[in-house]
Amino acid sequence: MTKYPSKPMGFDFDEALKSLQAGQPLSGKDGI
């Protein structure tokens, strides 16, 4: 999979993917 920048628009894709893969909701710090 393509490696996205850490925070292209203030959103941490890597952390988001980890959260999704772990089956947990995204944290507030991810801005969602």
Contacts in CASP RR format, 6 or more apart in sequence:
PFRMAT RR
TARGET T0000
AUTHOR 0000-0000-0000
METHOD contacts of the structure
MODEL  1
MTKYPSKPMGFDFDEALKSLQAGQPLSGKDGI
4 13 0 8 1.000
4 14 0 8 1.000
5 13 0 8 1.000
6 12 0 8 1.000
6 13 0 8 1.000
6 14 0 8 1.000
10 31 0 8 1.000
11 30 0 8 1.000
11 31 0 8 1.000
11 32 0 8 1.000
12 29 0 8 1.000
12 30 0 8 1.000
15 26 0 8 1.000
15 27 0 8 1.000
15 30 0 8 1.000
16 26 0 8 1.000
16 30 0 8 1.000
16 32 0 8 1.000
19 25 0 8 1.000
19 26 0 8 1.000
19 27 0 8 1.000
19 30 0 8 1.000
20 26 0 8 1.000
26 32 0 8 1.000
END
